[in-house]
Amino acid sequence: MSITEHKINVDSLEWFYRESLPIGRSDLAPVLLLHGLVSQSYSWRNIIPALANQGTRAIAPDWIGYGNSLKPEKRDFAYTPDAFITALEGFVKALELEHFSLVVQGFLGSVGLQYALRHPEQIANLVILNTPISTAARLPWKIKQMGLPLAGEVMTQDPLLVDRTLEGGSRYRIGDKELDIYRKPFLKSSSSGRSLLSSIRNLQLDSAMKEIESGFKEWQQPILIQWGMIDPWLPVDIAENFANSVPNTELIKLNNVGHYPQEHYHEAILEDLLPFVRRKDAH
């Protein structure tokens, strides 16, 4: 099953996204997959075709400022959670996604969770992979230092920060072929580094975590949490506390898996993800 690549203009923002259309049955809700910081939709390359093979349309955009999507200057795009959410609203509407499963991962994945809380009627079910979901979550130093005055401007222009962050977070080596794709936006233009810098400086993690922690206590739709147990940045007790406080939530612990589970352990993820998104909710 091949992945196709597309671009779409929405409200003066150009989105790049990867997609696989379903084989066979298509009565299942489509799946929208959102990547985390320094990453891009390419991280879902092994998940997207498997979803399509079971009859599920799968769509993974590059966030605005990332990958092959537009990288506006900060005067034109605020890079705050609200700015990302508004942009995502436009993207979802343009693709006519009325009701879908949402899969989120990493720092920026938290923006997807804020989107879900503000649009619960659109969400069939929710999958969370190593995403900050608690006021106990902190931005790791490896990422935080990229937002420091002066130092951040220099660091975010170094394409090797992609290697160091993805491999540091996942705790495994990533192949050169894959790293070439992750690095490419940073080699093509300085705008990738500026977008990353603006995202980190405007992540507003404390207020986002308060919204997520309080908002999900009233959540109704099924949630599947798949958590890499050797994530150096987000300990598993964050996931355990969330699962214990939010109804209809299942936690799957992935041994020897780090912050970016989809990068090395797509088979383990798919084992539970595929049947979960086949579920019919009460919508």
Steps between C-alpha positions, in 0.01 A plus 500: 500500500661822386503831683412800285628853568283809466497875556194709579463874559276597790463862617833601338682207668634217283475159665692194385352165594547131442198279442397144420148429381323190632503165332160336514267614776471872554231528768771549764578849627813646338810536716691827540858462628689795650878503555708660775786750522790485250318217323266492201224286349770266365516351850164329427629332182455148639166569668310665211503206253398250769194712583405518131542124465226447757265740324583823683591826327816631665621862482818640656578870448823683564412767754529856368869588544615139459603254232367606161222728627526880485741656749363849558694765689380559856343833402266304269437197724522512880613136556287486817267208576204719399664582167567132429145406606344763273717382211405138570131593505542635147688191384238262641221700340677517162539120498134463605587288802183515704561206734838332541739314726786718624852370567751733667864471604756718669533867584260666251284189524365680806355759262302217341357415841398862552332487159310186608378666820368794298338277234390183684213441257755436222703238684399133462780384728842612609846342504781659703865401450752656740342845507504747792164450676563625852600815687796287617635494141798721429667602177826299494826690510597359158202685351480790746854618422398546135275784615760689705588858402794513256596133548165389362546702181827318434390151607182492293701573183705182546344213299671249732268607782242280326725193533588577860141562607334209320770253600532642852125473555454159345830366647569314178694577185299618201620402153674751275229471234235602755715773655555650155124555472472648849799730440402614153274794600779638722752471215269666247417816693570684823121538544476146645726596788313824561166314507636248751641782715164681499309179582718424801483856630121512464400148605332631819535155651377593850167641385459223239551233767243664729247494215577134423506383862167658588328457163542125466333429833171559315605313183266229368659339194737200526870575553792267432835603649808326360804599701868437436641403839855634444393849393773722650268801512152381602487238778234231491338617825361794299314249282394287798352797687314614188361151435382473862321835492336493154209263430510249214882512475731204436877519555739275307860510622765445233821359643835620360320776306586870529338835423431439130338152503389507136861542385623152596204307639214541255415128516446514876289814460286354221412194707269710718448807280337317207220332697451812712421731207262237357278551802166664446419772750157620602511808275 
